[in-house]
């Protein structure tokens, strides 16, 4: 069980660092979602199910939805799709 916890902590650190260095906003949101899900698993392992449910609902759920809506409103997701189309044409 200690090995599993250590692996989760390593994934948590990798997620935190990769969000900082990611230039793509959509990738940053997805990495943030995975960070929240890993954190909720850690809360379960620490025998705190109320915090785990809250982390999963707020961290991975509501916050991520708000980030996706914000990206859509500022047309950042459209720009990413247009960039992919331009790269495919070249």
SVG drawing of the C-alpha trace seen along z (x, -y; Angstrom):
<svg xmlns="http://www.w3.org/2000/svg" viewBox="-20 -36 27 38">
<polyline fill="none" stroke="black" stroke-width="0.4" points="0.0,0.0 2.9,-2.4 4.2,-1.8 0.8,-2.8 0.7,-5.9 4.2,-6.8 3.3,-6.4 0.2,-8.6 2.3,-11.3 4.8,-11.2 2.0,-11.5 0.7,-14.5 4.1,-16.2 4.3,-15.5 0.9,-16.9 1.7,-20.1 4.9,-20.7 3.4,-19.9 0.5,-22.3 3.1,-25.0 5.0,-24.3 2.1,-23.5 1.5,-26.2 -1.8,-24.7 -4.7,-25.8 -6.8,-22.7 -4.0,-20.4 -3.5,-22.4 -7.2,-21.9 -7.0,-18.2 -3.9,-17.9 -5.6,-19.9 -8.5,-17.4 -6.2,-14.5 -4.5,-16.3 -7.8,-16.6 -8.8,-13.0 -5.4,-11.8 -5.9,-14.0 -9.3,-12.5 -7.8,-9.0 -5.2,-10.1 -8.0,-11.5 -9.7,-8.1 -6.4,-6.4 -6.1,-8.8 -9.6,-7.6 -11.3,-10.9 -14.1,-10.1 -15.9,-13.5 -12.9,-15.4 -12.5,-12.9 -16.0,-13.4 -15.6,-17.2 -12.3,-17.2 -13.8,-15.0 -16.9,-17.1 -15.4,-20.6 -11.9,-20.1 -12.4,-17.7 -16.1,-18.5 -17.3,-22.0 -14.0,-23.8 -13.1,-21.9 -16.5,-22.7 -16.1,-26.4 -12.6,-26.3 -14.0,-24.7 -16.9,-27.2 -14.4,-30.0 -12.2,-28.6 -15.2,-28.4 -16.3,-32.0 -12.8,-33.4 -12.7,-31.3 -9.4,-29.7 -10.7,-26.2 -11.6,-27.4 -8.1,-28.8 -6.6,-25.5 -8.8,-23.7 -7.9,-26.3 -4.2,-25.8 -4.6,-22.1 -6.3,-22.6 -3.5,-24.9 -0.9,-22.3 -2.7,-19.6 -2.8,-21.7 0.9,-22.2"/>
</svg>
